Each structure stands twice: as structure tokens, then as C-alpha cells.
């Protein structure tokens, strides 16, 4: 879409970025924060290992099931509309899950909740990219990703203070214990972001693509005004779309419309880019989300090994050796407890703060996303190797943080979905990316859980090999462009 003047940058753009960042954070907390909720509910529901595995799989199954519908809704009904439905729906269901009478009901509620909020994984980036000026677009996406990276610290700190509270209230049909309060607290960001979305406009590029040009001009004018354009009259009178619009699909059947939304993504000229981006998405999410989900377990075992006073553990060096040794010495019939160790809080805060600092530091280079993507993948690849080859305990754990650094690539990947796909298929392409992401993460979590303790080193080497392949694929992406801003 081309306009003769800018929509500007100011209060509206910053406010939209903050609201969408809250939505992305809420989505991450709803998905990954469920791990600490399950920990808190273990004693109440007397969960065994198989039931726990089913519960921890639910946050990944929901997004896989709903990725295609959310892509269709975002491309045909609007970015804002899809986000409002998703965030309000997820908030309501998450609140209901706090009163689950059994683990089966909790699993179903989590499946539904994450089916809704998974929309935020891709549509937030799409709406932000289409509503921001080109000069600030990549920087805003990096900042939003930095907020997403802080999700682990948010839900772990909340869990530490709430799960250690000594209260139990009998409501008759349930006993209200700390994990239920934690569920309500972690649902708040969903409601806050849903409420905030009411104060912002639909993507002007989507409106033009849907044939609603006059409405798009009005939205651009309002964005310009709220960004500080008080003086003079807004100069844009016409908008020209440089790609095929969506208005031709208005009279088609639902099945034909669905088919027309997805087929072009897997046909030339988009086929090559689709394969590249979906491969990168699969690698990043399978290597990152799997370790991310197991981070509380790994951090607890590692710090337990470091602080143990037994001679045997003191003589063990290296990340994998320490984790496997401590896990093997866990008492089988230990008393059921939902308390959380403070060491996990410090590890989570260190991870969150360090990632946010790194992301904010590279924000000024955000337009060089191919270069930054390559650098991050290289660092993550060598960190995966170093984490198991370096025998100094603290350094090996720091290198484990370096492996998790590939989470910073998420913002760049979804930025490519905005840059490389036409408006008509952008939402669908990004939402299919979510399906690939969560399917890869689900596989990664289960593979890591099965082999971490028996073949710890091999899992890290396998991760490094996948990251090396991702580096090669990244080299095939189009070079970074330095374009003058022409509006949206």
C-alpha cells in the first residue's frame, strides 16, 4: 500500500506496541506458565507421570488445532477482530479452569484456552507490522519479543510467592488452594490485553486489501492524529494497493475461500520462502521450547547439584553429568509438596533480564535482521556444544542460557512473514507458522523428556546439528533492504 505521507510515530504506535506486547506475554504465560500450575495441582489431583505428561501437552495441542482457523479469520475478518475474540475467549476459559474439579476438566480447559490465545503468537506481529511506520517496524517487533522473553521470570516469580502460601478454603465442590489463585493471577494479562485492544484500530492495510479504502484513510488519519499530527490537514486522499486484494473472495463459498487462502502459500513464487521460513520455525521452536518447558526441572536439578554438600556430587562436573546424577538420587517416595525453590526464581530472573538486555541492545540494528538472525543462531549452536563439552559447572550453565538465546529469533521470523507475503495471505502464512511451531515444540518436549536423563549429551549435539542446518537456510533468505519510508 502506498501513500504520499506517513502515518507518523508517537503515542498511538507506542501504545499499540505495549498492548500487543501484553497480548504476546499473556499468550506465553498461558501456555508455558501452565507447567507451574500443574506442579501446584499435583498434590490436589494426585497426578501420576502419565497424567502430568497429558496435561503438559495440552498447551501445544490447542494451537495446532486452531492455527488454520485463526489464519483464515485474521485474513478475512481482520487482525483486531481475531485478537479480540482470542484474548477474551482465552481469559474466560482460563478463569474457569481455576475451579476445575479434576485434572481432566483442567486439561480440556487448557486445550480450549490455548486454542484461543495462540492467535496472539502471529497476529500480534502482523497487526503491529501493518500499523507501524517502516522506520520503526523492526525495532518494535524486537521490543515485543523482548517482553515475550520475560514470560518465564513472570510466572516463576508469581508461582514462588503464591504456591508457598499456606491456605486451603473448602468451597464444597472444590478446595481452593494456592494453585487455583495462581491460575487466576496468570489469567489477568489475557483480560488486560483484551481490554486494551478496544482502544486501537484495525490494520489499515487489511482494510484497503478488503476494499474498504475510505475506512482505511480514516484510520490512517486517526493514527496520524494520535501520533501527534495536530497541525494542518492530513494529506492522504487516495491509497493504491500494490498487490491483489481480498474483495474478489466475498461471494465465494467458505470451502473455496479457505482453499484460496492456503494454496498460494505453497505455490511459486511463495513456495520457496514458505519452505525456508517454516523450516526455521520448526528448528527454533523444537530446540528452544523443549528446553524452555524443561527449564524449571533442569535448573532445579543443576542448582541442587551445585549446593549439595555430599562428596560424590561435588566431584561431578559438567551440566549433563550434574543433572543426571542429582535426578538419579531423588527419593522415590518423597512427601508430596508444591513448594518452589528460590534458586529457580533467581535462574528465571537471570534468563529473563539477560535476554531483554540483549534484545534492547540490538534494537538499533533491527533492520539488519538477516545478519542478526545468523549471529544468534551461530551463538546458540556453539553454546549447545559448549554446554556439554565444558566441564566447569557455572560456565556450562551459562552456555545453556546461550542455547536458549535462539528464542530471540522469533521476532525476526514473524517479521519475515510480514515482509515476504502479500496482505491477503499474510495472516494465514503466520498462523500456519504457529501450527508448525507448536507441533515442533510438542515433538521436542516429548523427545527431550524421553532422552534427557539417559542420553543428555546426544540431545544437545542433535540440537546443535539442527541449528547448523538453520544457519545454512538463513543464508538463503533475501538480503536486508534499506528502503525509504513510504507509509505502510
C-alpha positions as CSV (number, residue, x, y, z in Angstrom):
1,X,0.0,0.0,0.0
2,X,1.4,3.4,-1.0
3,X,0.5,6.8,0.5
4,X,2.0,10.2,-0.1
5,X,2.7,10.8,3.6
6,X,3.4,9.0,6.7
7,X,1.0,7.8,9.5
8,X,3.7,9.0,11.9
9,X,5.2,7.6,15.1
10,X,4.2,8.6,18.6
11,X,1.7,7.8,21.4
12,X,-0.6,5.6,19.3
13,X,2.3,3.4,17.9
14,X,3.9,3.0,21.3
15,X,0.6,2.3,22.9
16,X,-0.2,-0.3,20.3
17,X,3.2,-1.9,20.7
18,X,2.7,-2.1,24.5
19,X,-0.8,-3.6,24.2
20,X,0.3,-6.2,21.7
21,X,3.3,-7.0,23.8
22,X,1.0,-7.6,26.7
23,X,-1.1,-9.9,24.5
24,X,2.0,-11.9,23.4
25,X,3.2,-12.0,27.1
26,X,-0.3,-13.3,28.1
27,X,-0.2,-16.0,25.5
28,X,3.3,-17.2,26.6
29,X,2.2,-17.2,30.3
30,X,-1.0,-19.1,29.5
31,X,1.0,-21.7,27.6
32,X,4.2,-22.1,29.5
33,X,3.0,-20.9,32.9
34,X,0.8,-24.0,32.9
35,X,3.8,-26.0,33.9
36,X,4.0,-24.4,37.4
37,X,0.2,-24.7,37.7
38,X,0.4,-28.4,37.1
39,X,3.2,-28.5,39.7
40,X,0.8,-26.8,42.2
41,X,-2.1,-29.1,41.4
42,X,-0.1,-32.3,41.6
43,X,-1.0,-33.0,45.3
44,X,-4.6,-32.0,45.0
45,X,-5.3,-34.3,42.0
46,X,-2.7,-36.9,43.0
47,X,-1.2,-36.8,39.4
48,X,0.9,-39.6,38.2
49,X,3.6,-39.3,35.4
50,X,1.2,-40.1,32.6
51,X,-1.4,-37.7,33.7
52,X,1.2,-35.0,34.1
53,X,2.5,-35.6,30.6
54,X,-1.0,-35.3,29.2
55,X,-1.6,-32.0,31.0
56,X,1.7,-30.6,29.8
57,X,0.9,-31.5,26.2
58,X,-2.4,-29.6,26.1
59,X,-0.8,-26.1,25.6
60,X,0.8,-27.4,22.4
61,X,-2.2,-29.4,21.1
62,X,-4.6,-26.4,21.2
63,X,-2.6,-24.1,18.9
64,X,-2.0,-26.9,16.4
65,X,-5.7,-27.5,16.1
66,X,-6.6,-23.8,15.7
67,X,-3.8,-22.4,13.6
68,X,-5.6,-22.7,10.3
69,X,-8.9,-21.2,11.5
70,X,-7.1,-18.3,13.1
71,X,-5.2,-17.6,9.8
72,X,-8.5,-17.6,7.9
73,X,-10.2,-15.3,10.4
74,X,-7.3,-12.9,10.5
75,X,-7.1,-12.6,6.7
76,X,-10.9,-12.3,6.1
77,X,-12.4,-10.7,9.2
78,X,-9.5,-8.6,10.4
79,X,-6.5,-8.6,12.7
80,X,-8.1,-6.7,15.5
81,X,-11.3,-8.8,15.4
82,X,-9.4,-12.1,15.6
83,X,-7.4,-10.8,18.6
84,X,-10.4,-9.6,20.5
85,X,-12.2,-13.0,20.1
86,X,-9.0,-14.8,21.0
87,X,-8.0,-12.9,24.1
88,X,-11.4,-12.6,25.6
89,X,-12.2,-16.2,24.9
90,X,-8.9,-17.3,26.5
91,X,-9.4,-15.1,29.5
92,X,-12.9,-16.5,30.3
93,X,-11.8,-20.1,29.9
94,X,-8.6,-19.6,31.9
95,X,-10.6,-18.2,34.8
96,X,-13.0,-21.2,34.6
97,X,-10.0,-23.6,34.8
98,X,-9.2,-22.3,38.2
99,X,-12.3,-24.0,39.5
100,X,-11.5,-27.4,37.8
101,X,-12.9,-30.3,39.9
102,X,-10.4,-32.8,38.4
103,X,-7.4,-33.0,36.1
104,X,-9.4,-34.0,33.1
105,X,-11.5,-30.8,33.2
106,X,-8.3,-28.8,33.7
107,X,-6.8,-30.4,30.6
108,X,-9.9,-29.6,28.5
109,X,-9.9,-26.0,29.7
110,X,-6.2,-25.6,28.9
111,X,-6.8,-27.1,25.4
112,X,-9.6,-24.5,24.7
113,X,-7.7,-21.6,26.4
114,X,-4.5,-22.1,24.4
115,X,-6.6,-22.7,21.2
116,X,-7.8,-19.1,21.6
117,X,-4.7,-17.3,22.8
118,X,-2.5,-18.9,20.2
119,X,-3.9,-16.4,17.8
120,X,-1.7,-13.8,19.5
121,X,1.5,-15.6,18.5
122,X,1.3,-14.5,14.9
123,X,-1.5,-11.9,14.6
124,X,0.1,-9.5,17.1
125,X,3.2,-9.3,14.8
126,X,1.0,-8.9,11.8
127,X,-1.1,-6.1,13.2
128,X,2.0,-4.3,14.6
129,X,3.9,-4.6,11.4
130,X,0.9,-3.3,9.3
131,X,0.1,-0.4,11.7
132,X,3.7,0.9,12.3
133,X,5.9,3.1,10.1
134,X,8.5,1.2,8.2
135,X,11.3,3.1,10.0
136,X,10.3,1.7,13.5
137,X,8.6,-1.6,12.5
138,X,11.5,-4.0,13.1
139,X,12.5,-2.2,16.3
140,X,9.0,-2.5,17.7
141,X,8.9,-6.2,16.8
142,X,12.2,-6.8,18.6
143,X,10.9,-4.9,21.7
144,X,7.7,-7.0,21.7
145,X,9.8,-10.2,21.5
146,X,11.9,-8.9,24.5
147,X,8.7,-8.7,26.5
148,X,7.8,-12.2,25.4
149,X,11.2,-13.5,26.6
150,X,10.5,-12.3,30.1
151,X,7.5,-14.6,30.5
152,X,9.5,-17.3,32.3
153,X,10.5,-14.9,35.0
154,X,7.0,-13.5,35.4
155,X,5.2,-16.8,36.0
156,X,8.0,-18.4,38.1
157,X,8.2,-15.4,40.4
158,X,4.4,-15.4,40.7
159,X,4.4,-19.1,41.4
160,X,7.1,-18.8,44.1
161,X,5.1,-16.3,46.1
162,X,1.7,-17.9,45.6
163,X,2.4,-21.6,45.8
164,X,4.2,-21.2,49.1
165,X,1.2,-19.6,50.7
166,X,-0.3,-21.8,53.5
167,X,-4.1,-21.6,52.9
168,X,-6.9,-24.0,51.9
169,X,-10.5,-23.0,51.6
170,X,-13.3,-25.6,51.3
171,X,-15.9,-24.4,48.8
172,X,-17.8,-27.7,48.8
173,X,-17.4,-28.7,45.2
174,X,-13.6,-27.8,45.3
175,X,-10.9,-27.0,47.7
176,X,-9.4,-23.6,46.9
177,X,-5.7,-23.9,47.3
178,X,-2.8,-21.7,46.1
179,X,-2.5,-23.2,42.6
180,X,-6.1,-22.0,41.9
181,X,-5.2,-18.5,43.0
182,X,-2.1,-18.7,40.7
183,X,-4.3,-19.7,37.8
184,X,-6.4,-16.6,38.3
185,X,-3.4,-14.3,38.6
186,X,-1.8,-15.7,35.5
187,X,-5.0,-15.2,33.6
188,X,-5.0,-11.4,34.3
189,X,-2.7,-10.4,31.4
190,X,-5.2,-12.0,29.0
191,X,-8.0,-9.8,30.2
192,X,-5.9,-6.7,30.4
193,X,-4.7,-7.1,26.8
194,X,-8.2,-7.9,25.6
195,X,-9.5,-4.7,27.2
196,X,-6.6,-2.7,25.7
197,X,-7.3,-3.8,22.2
198,X,-10.6,-1.9,22.2
199,X,-8.7,1.4,22.1
200,X,-6.9,0.7,18.8
201,X,-7.9,0.4,15.2
202,X,-8.0,-2.3,12.7
203,X,-4.9,-2.7,10.4
204,X,-5.3,0.0,7.7
205,X,-3.6,-2.3,5.2
206,X,-6.1,-5.0,5.9
207,X,-8.9,-2.5,5.3
208,X,-7.5,-1.5,1.9
209,X,-7.0,-5.1,1.0
210,X,-10.6,-5.8,1.8
211,X,-11.8,-3.0,-0.4
212,X,-12.6,-0.6,2.5
213,X,-10.4,2.2,1.3
214,X,-12.3,5.1,2.8
215,X,-12.3,3.5,6.2
216,X,-8.6,2.8,5.8
217,X,-7.9,6.5,5.1
218,X,-9.9,7.5,8.1
219,X,-7.9,5.0,10.3
220,X,-4.6,6.4,8.9
221,X,-5.8,9.9,9.7
222,X,-6.7,8.9,13.3
223,X,-3.4,7.1,13.8
224,X,-1.6,10.2,12.4
225,X,-3.5,12.5,14.8
226,X,-3.0,10.3,17.9
227,X,0.7,10.1,17.0
228,X,1.0,13.9,17.3
229,X,0.0,15.2,13.9
230,X,-2.1,18.1,15.2
231,X,-1.0,20.8,12.8
232,X,-2.6,21.0,9.4
233,X,-4.8,18.6,7.5
234,X,-4.0,15.0,6.7
235,X,-2.8,15.0,3.1
236,X,-3.6,11.4,2.1
237,X,-6.7,11.3,-0.2
238,X,-6.1,8.0,-2.1
239,X,-4.4,4.8,-1.4
240,X,-3.1,2.4,-4.0
241,X,-2.7,-1.3,-3.3
242,X,0.4,-2.8,-5.0
243,X,-1.0,-6.4,-4.8
244,X,-4.1,-8.3,-5.4
245,X,-6.9,-7.5,-2.9
246,X,-9.3,-9.8,-1.0
247,X,-12.5,-8.3,-2.2
248,X,-12.8,-10.9,-5.0
249,X,-13.4,-13.6,-2.4
250,X,-16.5,-12.0,-0.9
251,X,-19.0,-14.1,-3.0
252,X,-17.2,-17.4,-2.7
253,X,-18.2,-20.4,-0.6
254,X,-16.4,-21.0,2.7
255,X,-14.5,-24.0,1.4
256,X,-13.5,-22.2,-1.8
257,X,-12.3,-19.2,0.3
258,X,-10.4,-21.5,2.7
259,X,-8.7,-23.2,-0.3
260,X,-7.8,-19.9,-2.0
261,X,-6.2,-18.6,1.2
262,X,-3.8,-21.5,1.7
263,X,-2.9,-22.8,-1.8
264,X,-0.9,-19.7,-2.9
265,X,1.4,-20.1,0.1
266,X,2.6,-23.4,-1.2
267,X,2.9,-22.5,-4.9
268,X,5.5,-20.4,-6.7
269,X,6.6,-17.7,-6.2
270,X,5.9,-18.1,-2.4
271,X,6.7,-21.9,-2.2
272,X,10.5,-21.4,-1.6
273,X,10.1,-18.8,1.1
274,X,7.4,-20.9,2.8
275,X,9.7,-23.9,3.0
276,X,12.5,-21.7,4.3
277,X,10.5,-19.9,7.0
278,X,8.6,-23.0,8.2
279,X,11.9,-24.9,8.4
280,X,13.4,-22.2,10.5
281,X,10.3,-22.0,12.6
282,X,10.4,-25.8,13.3
283,X,14.1,-25.7,14.3
284,X,13.8,-22.7,16.6
285,X,10.7,-23.9,18.4
286,X,11.7,-27.5,18.7
287,X,15.1,-26.7,20.1
288,X,14.0,-23.7,22.2
289,X,10.5,-24.6,23.5
290,X,11.6,-28.1,24.5
291,X,14.4,-26.8,26.8
292,X,12.2,-23.9,27.8
293,X,9.5,-26.2,29.1
294,X,12.0,-28.3,30.9
295,X,13.9,-25.3,32.2
296,X,12.4,-25.4,35.8
297,X,13.4,-29.1,36.1
298,X,16.9,-28.6,34.7
299,X,17.6,-25.5,36.7
300,X,16.4,-27.1,39.9
301,X,18.5,-30.3,39.4
302,X,21.6,-28.3,38.4
303,X,21.4,-25.9,41.3
304,X,20.7,-28.8,43.7
305,X,23.9,-30.4,42.4
306,X,25.9,-27.2,43.0
307,X,24.6,-26.7,46.5
308,X,24.8,-30.3,47.7
309,X,27.3,-31.0,50.4
310,X,27.9,-34.6,49.5
311,X,31.3,-35.6,48.4
312,X,30.0,-37.6,45.4
313,X,28.1,-34.7,43.9
314,X,31.0,-32.2,44.5
315,X,33.3,-34.4,42.3
316,X,30.8,-34.3,39.4
317,X,31.5,-31.7,36.7
318,X,29.5,-30.5,33.7
319,X,25.9,-29.7,33.1
320,X,24.7,-33.1,31.9
321,X,26.7,-35.1,34.5
322,X,25.3,-33.0,37.4
323,X,21.7,-33.1,36.2
324,X,21.7,-36.9,35.6
325,X,23.5,-37.6,38.9
326,X,21.1,-35.5,41.0
327,X,18.0,-36.8,39.3
328,X,19.2,-40.4,39.9
329,X,19.4,-39.7,43.6
330,X,15.9,-38.3,44.1
331,X,13.9,-40.1,46.7
332,X,11.1,-42.1,45.1
333,X,8.6,-41.9,47.9
334,X,9.2,-38.3,48.9
335,X,6.4,-36.4,50.5
336,X,4.1,-34.6,48.0
337,X,5.0,-30.9,48.0
338,X,4.1,-27.9,45.7
339,X,6.7,-25.5,47.2
340,X,9.1,-23.9,44.8
341,X,12.8,-23.4,45.4
342,X,14.2,-19.8,45.4
343,X,17.1,-21.0,43.2
344,X,14.6,-21.4,40.3
345,X,13.4,-17.9,40.8
346,X,16.9,-16.5,40.5
347,X,17.7,-18.6,37.5
348,X,14.5,-17.5,35.8
349,X,15.2,-13.8,36.5
350,X,18.7,-14.2,35.2
351,X,17.4,-15.7,32.0
352,X,14.7,-13.0,31.5
353,X,16.8,-10.0,32.3
354,X,19.8,-11.1,30.2
355,X,17.6,-11.8,27.2
356,X,15.8,-8.5,27.5
357,X,19.1,-6.6,27.8
358,X,20.4,-8.4,24.7
359,X,17.3,-7.6,22.6
360,X,17.1,-4.0,23.6
361,X,20.9,-3.7,22.8
362,X,20.4,-4.9,19.2
363,X,17.2,-2.9,18.6
364,X,19.1,-0.2,16.8
365,X,20.3,-2.8,14.3
366,X,16.8,-4.3,13.9
367,X,16.7,-3.6,10.1
368,X,19.7,-6.0,9.7
369,X,17.5,-8.9,10.6
370,X,19.2,-11.5,8.4
371,X,22.6,-10.7,9.9
372,X,21.3,-10.7,13.4
373,X,19.4,-13.9,12.8
374,X,22.6,-15.6,11.6
375,X,24.6,-14.3,14.6
376,X,22.1,-15.5,17.1
377,X,21.8,-19.0,15.5
378,X,25.6,-19.3,15.4
379,X,25.9,-18.3,19.1
380,X,23.1,-20.8,20.0
381,X,24.7,-23.6,18.0
382,X,28.1,-23.3,19.6
383,X,26.5,-22.8,23.1
384,X,24.7,-26.2,22.6
385,X,28.0,-27.9,22.0
386,X,29.8,-26.0,24.8
387,X,27.1,-26.8,27.4
388,X,28.1,-30.5,27.3
389,X,31.8,-30.2,26.5
390,X,32.8,-27.6,29.0
391,X,33.2,-29.2,32.5
392,X,33.2,-26.0,34.5
393,X,29.7,-26.1,36.1
394,X,28.9,-22.4,36.1
395,X,30.2,-21.8,32.6
396,X,28.3,-24.8,31.2
397,X,25.1,-23.5,32.7
398,X,25.8,-20.0,31.2
399,X,26.3,-21.8,27.8
400,X,22.9,-23.4,28.4
401,X,21.5,-19.9,28.5
402,X,23.3,-19.2,25.2
403,X,21.4,-22.2,23.7
404,X,18.1,-20.6,24.8
405,X,19.2,-17.4,23.1
406,X,17.7,-18.7,19.8
407,X,14.3,-17.6,21.3
408,X,15.3,-14.1,20.1
409,X,14.9,-15.3,16.5
410,X,11.1,-15.5,16.9
411,X,10.6,-11.8,16.3
412,X,12.7,-11.9,13.1
413,X,10.9,-14.9,11.8
414,X,7.5,-13.3,12.1
415,X,8.9,-10.1,10.7
416,X,9.8,-12.1,7.6
417,X,6.2,-13.3,7.4
418,X,5.1,-9.6,7.3
419,X,7.7,-8.6,4.7
420,X,7.6,-11.5,2.3
421,X,3.9,-12.3,2.0
422,X,1.1,-10.3,0.4
423,X,-1.5,-8.9,2.7
424,X,-4.1,-11.4,1.5
425,X,-2.1,-14.4,2.7
426,X,0.0,-12.8,5.5
427,X,-2.2,-13.8,8.4
428,X,-2.7,-17.4,7.1
429,X,1.1,-17.8,6.5
430,X,1.9,-16.6,10.0
431,X,-0.8,-18.7,11.7
432,X,0.4,-21.8,9.8
433,X,3.8,-20.9,11.2
434,X,2.2,-21.2,14.6
435,X,1.0,-24.7,13.8
436,X,4.5,-25.7,12.7
437,X,5.9,-24.1,15.8
438,X,3.7,-25.8,18.3
439,X,3.9,-29.2,16.5
440,X,7.7,-28.9,16.6
441,X,7.7,-27.9,20.2
442,X,5.4,-30.8,21.1
443,X,7.7,-33.2,19.5
444,X,10.8,-31.6,21.0
445,X,9.3,-31.6,24.6
446,X,8.5,-35.3,24.4
447,X,11.8,-36.3,22.8
448,X,13.7,-34.3,25.3
449,X,11.7,-35.8,28.2
450,X,12.4,-39.3,27.0
451,X,16.1,-38.9,26.4
452,X,17.4,-36.1,28.6
453,X,18.4,-38.3,31.5
454,X,19.5,-41.3,29.5
455,X,21.2,-39.6,26.6
456,X,21.7,-36.0,27.8
457,X,24.8,-35.1,25.7
458,X,23.2,-36.5,22.5
459,X,20.2,-34.3,22.8
460,X,22.5,-31.2,22.9
461,X,24.5,-32.4,20.0
462,X,21.3,-33.1,18.0
463,X,20.1,-29.6,18.9
464,X,23.4,-28.1,17.6
465,X,23.1,-30.0,14.3
466,X,19.6,-28.7,13.7
467,X,20.8,-25.1,14.4
468,X,23.6,-25.6,12.0
469,X,21.1,-26.5,9.3
470,X,19.1,-23.4,10.2
471,X,22.2,-21.3,9.7
472,X,22.5,-22.6,6.2
473,X,18.8,-21.9,5.4
474,X,19.1,-18.4,6.8
475,X,21.9,-17.7,4.3
476,X,19.4,-18.3,1.5
477,X,16.9,-15.6,2.8
478,X,16.7,-12.4,0.8
479,X,19.2,-9.7,1.8
480,X,18.3,-6.9,4.2
481,X,16.8,-3.9,2.3
482,X,17.3,-0.3,3.2
483,X,14.1,1.4,1.9
484,X,12.9,4.9,2.4
485,X,9.6,5.1,4.4
486,X,6.6,5.4,2.1
487,X,3.9,4.8,4.7
488,X,2.7,1.3,5.3
